[in-house]
Amino acid sequence: MNNKKYIKRSVKSVWHPCTQMKHHEDLPLIPIEKGKGTCLYDFDGKKYLDVTSSWWVNLFGHNNKIIKKYITRQLNTLEHSMLAGLTHSPVIELSEKLSKLTNLGHCSYGSDGANAVEIALKMSSHYWNQIGFPLKNKYIYLENSYHGETLGALSVTDVPIFRTHYGALIKNYIKTDSPDLRLKKNNQSSDEFLDEKLKKLTKIFEKNHQVTASIIIEPMVQCASGMGIYDARFLQGVRKLCDQYEVHLIADEIAVGFGRTGKMFAHQHAKITPDFVCLSKGLTGGYLPMSVTLTSDKVYSAFYDDDIKKGFLHSHSYTGNPLACSAALGTLSIFESDNVLKKNLILSKKINRLFSSLEDLPITDLRNIGMIWAFELDSKISIDKVLAYSLNKGVLIRPIDNTIYFMPPYCMKETEAREMIKITREAILYAST
């Protein structure tokens, strides 16, 4: 069966996420048959360089032998058992490894990133209620933040396209300014800009700490708002405020965890420990859906009681699935054996040099952290033309508004990076004419 037949069937029966389906009348869906390394292949045999790691999840590429080995080995023993009243080896081993990596000792498992955020929000508010502060049930979140599309996560999300239509269903909490360096005034230094944002946040804490359970932050990069990068000192300032005013710090590491920013976890740039860390996406290397929310002994102990009503209540049928845990163990094994962070540093420097060749194009704010690159396209240039040209030439990008970004798999070769930059340059020049 060829592409056309799969496109017809998909359009008829599949409602694709975050997609205006009518657009696919002009830009057809791409039916994917298989993947290998950094590339995906359609049913007509065309190859696409997957420069976004399939929504930031395939850290080590498609069809990874090591991760597959971990999953298939687990298939021969246990595919699933509930995690209520039972436990199993993969979830124990994974929890131990994640605890060691984050310095947070207790893992609560979910299905995806939004679910991890829901767990952290609920657990934080529940904690304060448990210890006698029931009024601490609100949250501080950042301008332009994204934390997921379930109702709790949407309540602390500030990307209008996701939030606007569901206003009647979500709560209004406390928003503060984004530290995204793109927002600083022309005459401001980065330090002046940062001080201004921390000063405003301090006033919010002073006024609202008695009713605030936690502040939730995407450390170092606000991804869904167009890869807004900021200074680690902002995280340090937030940590100090949380300690001073007894407010939890939730680090949403769903997109930026597992080496994406150059550190294993993005909050480590600031040398801080959050009260909660939310992980998903790269956790299983793109193989199976799973998330985990980690928290401290202090939070855990508030729920440890003879009374079941004082326990934390959040679950789904596939919580801590053994196959997903095994995929995650396979992912971590690559980090452990292959010196991934050091290799990524070398690769990112090479790719940075390649990106410098785009500076003469009509783009602004070319930026990088770790294995993330982004820039804004001149508003006069059609982003749709850039996308169409890139796809035709076999480079699979997915812009955010007028932001073009790259979050490639860590196994990308320098030759593939050269092709990525070459086609991007051609696409922008084509769209400019």
C-alpha positions as a printed NumPy array, in Angstrom:
array([[  0.   ,   0.   ,   0.   ],
       [  1.366,   3.448,  -0.957],
       [  1.21 ,   6.881,   0.674],
       [ -2.01 ,   7.996,  -1.029],
       [ -4.041,   5.102,   0.315],
       [ -2.799,   5.614,   3.871],
       [ -3.447,   9.351,   3.671],
       [ -7.035,   8.736,   2.576],
       [ -7.652,   6.26 ,   5.395],
       [ -6.038,   8.481,   8.031],
       [ -7.948,  11.629,   7.05 ],
       [-11.195,   9.681,   7.241],
       [-10.659,   8.134,  10.678],
       [ -7.85 ,   9.804,  12.676],
       [ -8.212,  13.197,  14.37 ],
       [ -4.574,  14.258,  14.706],
       [ -3.389,  16.225,  17.773],
       [ -2.667,  19.971,  17.69 ],
       [ -3.599,  19.973,  14.028],
       [ -6.043,  21.928,  11.919],
       [ -7.144,  19.015,   9.757],
       [ -8.294,  21.278,   6.923],
       [ -4.666,  22.316,   6.356],
       [ -3.964,  18.821,   5.136],
       [ -6.015,  19.534,   2.051],
       [ -3.021,  21.603,   0.869],
       [ -0.194,  19.94 ,   2.785],
       [ -0.869,  16.202,   2.852],
       [ -0.165,  14.025,   5.859],
       [  3.004,  11.946,   5.67 ],
       [  2.316,   8.256,   6.361],
       [  5.335,   6.783,   8.136],
       [  6.205,   3.136,   7.594],
       [  9.438,   2.78 ,   9.549],
       [ 12.252,   4.589,  11.296],
       [ 15.991,   4.157,  11.658],
       [ 18.373,   6.386,  13.574],
       [ 17.601,  10.047,  12.868],
       [ 15.293,   9.259,   9.943],
       [ 11.7  ,   8.287,   9.22 ],
       [ 10.557,   6.639,   5.976],
       [  7.169,   6.87 ,   4.261],
       [  5.418,   4.104,   2.314],
       [  6.835,   5.376,  -0.977],
       [ 10.359,   4.966,   0.373],
       [ 11.106,   8.66 ,   0.914],
       [ 13.415,   9.52 ,   3.809],
       [ 12.801,  12.365,   6.279],
       [ 15.401,  13.693,   8.7  ],
       [ 13.559,  13.895,  12.043],
       [ 15.08 ,  17.093,  13.459],
       [ 12.501,  17.421,  16.262],
       [ 12.995,  13.879,  17.633],
       [  9.286,  13.22 ,  16.998],
       [  8.078,  15.826,  19.473],
       [ 11.28 ,  15.695,  21.507],
       [ 11.087,  12.061,  22.631],
       [ 13.435,   9.943,  20.477],
       [ 16.674,  10.867,  22.212],
       [ 18.681,   8.046,  20.656],
       [ 16.85 ,   7.806,  17.375],
       [ 14.347,   5.393,  15.933],
       [ 14.684,   1.619,  16.095],
       [ 17.363,   1.731,  18.778],
       [ 18.826,  -1.718,  19.37 ],
       [ 19.559,  -1.278,  23.076],
       [ 16.117,   0.026,  24.069],
       [ 14.448,  -2.675,  21.958],
       [ 16.533,  -5.305,  23.745],
       [ 15.328,  -4.108,  27.149],
       [ 11.681,  -4.165,  26.04 ],
       [ 11.772,  -7.565,  24.321],
       [ 13.552,  -9.132,  27.276],
       [ 10.788,  -7.87 ,  29.563],
       [  8.126,  -9.211,  27.17 ],
       [  9.274, -12.721,  27.982],
       [  8.55 , -12.363,  31.697],
       [  5.893,  -9.76 ,  32.569],
       [  3.953,  -7.396,  30.326],
       [  1.868,  -5.732,  33.047],
       [  0.675,  -5.937,  36.601],
       [ -1.07 ,  -3.277,  38.59 ],
       [  1.101,  -1.197,  40.909],
       [ -1.389,  -1.15 ,  43.762],
       [ -0.476,  -3.79 ,  46.311],
       [  2.069,  -5.268,  43.876],
       [  5.483,  -4.254,  42.63 ],
       [  8.014,  -5.513,  40.089],
       [ 11.699,  -5.367,  39.292],
       [ 11.71 ,  -2.776,  36.435],
       [  9.806,  -0.148,  38.416],
       [ 12.016,  -0.67 ,  41.478],
       [ 15.258,  -0.421,  39.508],
       [ 14.06 ,   2.602,  37.538],
       [ 12.9  ,   4.419,  40.674],
       [ 16.25 ,   3.809,  42.347],
       [ 18.153,   5.168,  39.359],
       [ 15.945,   8.261,  38.989],
       [ 16.143,   8.98 ,  42.712],
       [ 19.925,   8.878,  42.562],
       [ 19.998,  11.183,  39.523],
       [ 17.658,  13.811,  41.025],
       [ 18.3  ,  13.534,  44.797],
       [ 14.564,  13.031,  45.223],
       [ 13.644,   9.734,  46.786],
       [ 10.061,   8.934,  45.814],
       [  8.63 ,   8.223,  42.365],
       [  4.957,   8.439,  41.402],
       [  4.213,   7.16 ,  37.889],
       [  1.801,   8.47 ,  35.279],
       [  1.011,   8.133,  31.6  ],
       [  2.401,  11.324,  30.035],
       [  3.787,  14.76 ,  30.774],
       [  0.492,  16.464,  31.601],
       [ -0.282,  13.623,  33.999],
       [  3.066,  14.149,  35.739],
       [  2.186,  17.809,  36.209],
       [ -1.269,  16.912,  37.537],
       [  0.355,  14.635,  40.112],
       [  2.775,  17.357,  41.248],
       [  0.039,  20.002,  41.546],
       [ -2.287,  17.687,  43.452],
       [  0.463,  16.358,  45.685],
       [  1.669,  19.844,  46.585],
       [ -1.755,  21.174,  47.546],
       [ -2.603,  17.91 ,  49.331],
       [  0.648,  18.12 ,  51.308],
       [ -0.132,  21.576,  52.667],
       [ -3.621,  20.463,  53.62 ],
       [ -2.192,  17.396,  55.385],
       [  0.064,  19.465,  57.607],
       [ -2.583,  22.03 ,  58.533],
       [ -2.425,  24.739,  55.855],
       [ -5.549,  24.138,  53.737],
       [ -5.506,  27.661,  52.291],
       [ -2.258,  26.932,  50.43 ],
       [ -3.982,  25.617,  47.321],
       [ -3.044,  28.069,  44.562],
       [ -0.161,  28.059,  42.104],
       [  2.214,  30.577,  40.564],
       [  3.099,  30.034,  36.91 ],
       [  5.072,  31.916,  34.289],
       [  3.918,  34.003,  31.38 ],
       [  4.176,  31.947,  28.149],
       [  4.463,  28.709,  30.101],
       [  3.25 ,  25.32 ,  28.857],
       [  2.636,  22.377,  31.187],
       [  0.131,  20.184,  29.369],
       [ -3.459,  20.063,  28.222],
       [ -5.357,  18.326,  31.011],
       [ -7.423,  20.731,  33.081],
       [ -5.024,  21.115,  36.004],
       [ -2.042,  21.513,  33.7  ],
       [ -3.963,  24.009,  31.553],
       [ -4.606,  26.102,  34.655],
       [ -0.862,  26.797,  34.856],
       [ -0.344,  27.075,  31.088],
       [ -0.165,  30.466,  29.367],
       [ -0.051,  29.629,  25.668],
       [ -3.348,  31.12 ,  24.409],
       [ -3.999,  28.643,  21.597],
       [ -4.145,  25.825,  24.163],
       [ -5.898,  27.68 ,  26.961],
       [ -8.403,  30.129,  25.475],
       [-11.215,  27.781,  24.46 ],
       [-11.324,  26.04 ,  27.827],
       [-11.485,  29.051,  30.117],
       [-14.789,  27.95 ,  31.633],
       [-13.245,  24.636,  32.721],
       [-10.012,  25.781,  34.32 ],
       [ -9.058,  27.79 ,  37.391],
       [ -7.288,  31.126,  37.338],
       [ -4.104,  31.153,  39.344],
       [ -1.251,  33.631,  39.766],
       [  0.841,  34.538,  36.724],
       [  4.246,  36.191,  36.814],
       [  6.535,  37.526,  34.086],
       [  8.557,  35.223,  31.896],
       [ 12.373,  35.403,  32.173],
       [ 12.681,  34.63 ,  28.429],
       [ 15.619,  36.76 ,  27.265],
       [ 13.841,  37.614,  24.009],
       [ 11.519,  39.845,  26.044],
       [ 14.157,  42.199,  27.447],
       [ 14.107,  45.811,  26.32 ],
       [ 16.728,  46.99 ,  23.841],
       [ 18.474,  49.127,  26.431],
       [ 18.405,  46.447,  29.145],
       [ 21.275,  44.192,  30.087],
       [ 20.462,  40.562,  30.802],
       [ 21.183,  41.123,  34.498],
       [ 18.878,  44.166,  34.662],
       [ 16.125,  42.211,  32.939],
       [ 16.528,  39.276,  35.316],
       [ 16.55 ,  41.493,  38.399],
       [ 13.332,  43.129,  37.212],
       [ 11.577,  39.755,  36.86 ],
       [ 12.802,  38.496,  40.244],
       [ 11.718,  41.743,  41.899],
       [  8.191,  41.328,  40.547],
       [  8.124,  37.673,  41.584],
       [  9.276,  38.63 ,  45.092],
       [  6.29 ,  40.962,  45.45 ],
       [  3.973,  38.149,  44.31 ],
       [  5.435,  35.818,  46.925],
       [  5.133,  38.472,  49.644],
       [  1.474,  39.016,  48.831],
       [  0.355,  35.457,  48.083],
       [  2.587,  32.967,  49.915],
       [ -0.055,  32.145,  52.53 ],
       [ -2.38 ,  30.803,  49.814],
       [  0.277,  29.417,  47.439],
       [  1.141,  25.732,  47.349],
       [  3.807,  25.868,  44.649],
       [  5.362,  27.615,  41.706],
       [  5.785,  25.566,  38.522],
       [  8.581,  26.287,  36.053],
       [ 10.093,  24.853,  32.883],
       [ 13.781,  25.108,  33.824],
       [ 15.992,  27.067,  31.4  ],
       [ 13.709,  26.805,  28.34 ],
       [ 10.035,  27.598,  27.782],
       [  9.631,  25.224,  24.875],
       [  6.069,  25.574,  23.559],
       [  6.287,  29.374,  23.479],
       [  9.081,  29.168,  20.939],
       [ 12.131,  27.881,  22.838],
       [ 12.469,  30.844,  25.161],
       [ 15.852,  30.435,  26.88 ],
       [ 16.71 ,  32.201,  30.136],
       [ 19.479,  32.519,  32.719],
       [ 20.006,  29.911,  35.451],
       [ 20.171,  32.685,  38.029],
       [ 16.397,  33.031,  37.735],
       [ 16.   ,  29.466,  39.02 ],
       [ 18.34 ,  30.227,  41.905],
       [ 16.229,  33.253,  42.796],
       [ 13.026,  31.202,  42.688],
       [ 14.536,  28.523,  44.917],
       [ 15.477,  31.162,  47.517],
       [ 11.976,  32.64 ,  47.457],
       [ 10.403,  29.197,  47.85 ],
       [ 12.602,  28.473,  50.866],
       [ 11.904,  31.863,  52.403],
       [  8.12 ,  31.77 ,  51.976],
       [  7.5  ,  28.003,  52.298],
       [  6.289,  27.379,  48.77 ],
       [  7.082,  24.262,  46.734],
       [  9.145,  24.47 ,  43.555],
       [  7.922,  22.188,  40.76 ],
       [ 10.438,  21.675,  37.948],
       [  8.662,  20.615,  34.777],
       [ 11.524,  18.765,  33.066],
       [  9.262,  16.926,  30.63 ],
       [ 10.807,  18.512,  27.532],
       [ 14.201,  19.598,  28.855],
       [ 15.194,  16.59 ,  30.953],
       [ 17.601,  13.802,  30.025],
       [ 20.427,  15.862,  28.578],
       [ 18.504,  18.154,  26.247],
       [ 19.994,  21.375,  27.711],
       [ 23.503,  20.   ,  28.234],
       [ 22.932,  18.812,  31.812],
       [ 21.143,  15.596,  32.698],
       [ 18.338,  17.786,  34.074],
       [ 17.931,  21.462,  33.274],
       [ 17.556,  22.611,  36.887],
       [ 21.123,  21.373,  37.478],
       [ 22.39 ,  24.434,  35.589],
       [ 21.362,  26.388,  38.69 ],
       [ 22.714,  23.807,  41.178],
       [ 19.371,  23.592,  42.979],
       [ 17.063,  20.783,  44.039],
       [ 13.343,  21.284,  43.366],
       [ 10.624,  19.883,  45.606],
       [  9.095,  18.071,  42.633],
       [ 10.543,  17.023,  39.285],
       [  8.233,  15.994,  36.426],
       [  9.695,  13.722,  33.726],
       [  8.339,  12.167,  30.52 ],
       [  9.137,  12.453,  26.761],
       [ 12.781,  11.285,  26.613],
       [ 12.265,   9.068,  29.665],
       [ 11.522,   6.008,  27.515],
       [ 13.49 ,   7.122,  24.47 ],
       [ 10.321,   7.521,  22.419],
       [  9.199,   3.914,  22.776],
       [  6.307,   3.839,  25.232],
       [  4.215,   6.482,  27.007],
       [  5.115,   6.991,  30.642],
       [  5.85 ,   9.779,  33.083],
       [  7.162,  10.069,  36.606],
       [  6.883,  12.719,  39.311],
       [  9.63 ,  12.685,  41.911],
       [  9.449,  14.353,  45.305],
       [ 11.259,  14.616,  48.623],
       [ 11.209,  12.589,  51.835],
       [  9.573,  15.587,  53.511],
       [  6.58 ,  15.543,  51.168],
       [  6.316,  11.749,  51.212],
       [  6.275,  11.592,  55.018],
       [  3.168,  13.809,  55.216],
       [  1.167,  11.055,  53.508],
       [  2.591,   8.117,  55.479],
       [ -0.17 ,   7.15 ,  57.901],
       [ -2.43 ,   4.311,  59.046],
       [ -5.428,   6.154,  57.575],
       [ -5.91 ,   5.376,  53.856],
       [ -7.678,   8.719,  53.465],
       [ -4.365,  10.434,  54.151],
       [ -2.685,   8.579,  51.315],
       [ -2.101,  10.22 ,  47.959],
       [ -4.79 ,   9.198,  45.506],
       [ -3.861,   9.378,  41.845],
       [ -3.633,   6.396,  39.552],
       [ -4.36 ,   4.833,  36.197],
       [ -4.499,   1.221,  35.119],
       [ -1.066,   1.231,  33.467],
       [  0.801,   3.017,  36.263],
       [  4.441,   1.893,  36.296],
       [  3.973,  -0.491,  33.362],
       [  6.908,  -2.979,  33.278],
       [  7.487,  -2.603,  29.525],
       [  7.635,   1.196,  29.741],
       [  9.905,   0.976,  32.794],
       [ 12.177,  -1.361,  30.842],
       [ 12.307,   1.093,  27.94 ],
       [ 13.331,   3.79 ,  30.414],
       [ 16.01 ,   1.515,  31.861],
       [ 17.306,   0.968,  28.338],
       [ 17.447,   4.723,  27.813],
       [ 19.338,   5.273,  31.068],
       [ 21.743,   2.454,  30.231],
       [ 22.843,   4.386,  27.134],
       [ 23.551,   7.445,  29.268],
       [ 25.514,   5.271,  31.683],
       [ 27.631,   3.482,  29.064],
       [ 28.081,   5.988,  26.254],
       [ 29.207,   9.274,  27.857],
       [ 26.232,  10.952,  26.199],
       [ 26.478,  14.401,  27.797],
       [ 30.14 ,  14.802,  26.827],
       [ 29.492,  13.612,  23.261],
       [ 26.5  ,  15.964,  22.972],
       [ 28.704,  18.878,  24.028],
       [ 31.144,  18.128,  21.218],
       [ 28.321,  17.652,  18.687],
       [ 26.52 ,  20.835,  19.739],
       [ 29.683,  22.89 ,  19.196],
       [ 29.977,  21.499,  15.665],
       [ 26.313,  22.2  ,  14.921],
       [ 26.654,  25.73 ,  16.331],
       [ 29.36 ,  26.451,  13.772],
       [ 27.025,  25.224,  11.038],
       [ 24.174,  27.419,  12.269],
       [ 26.388,  30.499,  12.013],
       [ 26.005,  30.187,   8.224],
       [ 22.359,  31.266,   8.592],
       [ 23.099,  34.634,  10.189],
       [ 22.84 ,  36.519,   6.891],
       [ 19.241,  35.347,   6.393],
       [ 16.093,  37.268,   7.491],
       [ 16.032,  35.668,  10.937],
       [ 16.428,  36.959,  14.5  ],
       [ 17.5  ,  35.629,  17.898],
       [ 19.485,  32.632,  16.703],
       [ 20.036,  30.817,  20.01 ],
       [ 21.217,  27.556,  21.483],
       [ 21.38 ,  25.614,  24.699],
       [ 22.623,  22.038,  24.71 ],
       [ 20.871,  20.154,  21.902],
       [ 18.258,  22.855,  21.217],
       [ 18.509,  25.488,  18.477],
       [ 15.929,  28.074,  17.494],
       [ 15.403,  31.347,  15.674],
       [ 12.532,  33.591,  14.588],
       [ 11.693,  33.938,  10.934],
       [ 10.966,  37.394,   9.554],
       [  7.191,  37.88 ,   9.757],
       [  7.025,  38.76 ,   6.043],
       [  8.185,  35.267,   5.101],
       [  5.648,  32.478,   4.814],
       [  6.363,  29.8  ,   7.4  ],
       [  4.145,  27.452,   5.379],
       [  6.45 ,  27.805,   2.373],
       [  9.466,  27.029,   4.556],
       [  7.71 ,  23.959,   5.93 ],
       [  6.574,  22.717,   2.509],
       [ 10.016,  23.152,   0.955],
       [ 11.744,  21.395,   3.863],
       [  9.372,  18.448,   3.725],
       [  9.814,  18.143,  -0.025],
       [ 13.59 ,  17.988,   0.513],
       [ 13.276,  15.448,   3.308],
       [ 13.742,  17.53 ,   6.456],
       [ 10.892,  17.163,   8.944],
       [ 10.443,  20.385,  10.921],
       [  7.435,  21.582,  12.926],
       [  7.545,  25.338,  13.531],
       [  5.954,  27.082,  16.514],
       [  4.293,  30.198,  15.045],
       [  7.244,  31.957,  13.357],
       [  9.857,  30.109,  15.428],
       [ 11.847,  27.423,  13.673],
       [ 13.537,  25.1  ,  16.129],
       [ 15.684,  21.975,  16.08 ],
       [ 15.832,  19.305,  18.79 ],
       [ 17.533,  16.454,  16.932],
       [ 18.232,  12.969,  18.251],
       [ 21.559,  12.664,  20.039],
       [ 22.737,  10.155,  17.429],
       [ 22.714,  12.782,  14.666],
       [ 25.839,  12.646,  12.489],
       [ 27.694,  15.783,  11.424],
       [ 26.827,  15.025,   7.796],
       [ 23.139,  14.925,   8.721],
       [ 23.488,  18.214,  10.585],
       [ 25.03 ,  19.76 ,   7.471],
       [ 22.076,  18.546,   5.416],
       [ 19.643,  19.946,   8.012],
       [ 21.246,  23.398,   7.849],
       [ 21.606,  23.304,   4.055],
       [ 17.922,  22.532,   3.485],
       [ 16.833,  25.062,   6.121],
       [ 18.83 ,  27.752,   4.338],
       [ 17.376,  26.783,   0.969],
       [ 13.841,  26.765,   2.403],
       [ 14.154,  30.276,   3.847],
       [ 15.627,  31.65 ,   0.631],
       [ 12.862,  29.972,  -1.374],
       [ 10.155,  31.408,   0.89 ],
       [ 11.762,  34.86 ,   0.66 ],
       [ 11.275,  35.114,  -3.102]])
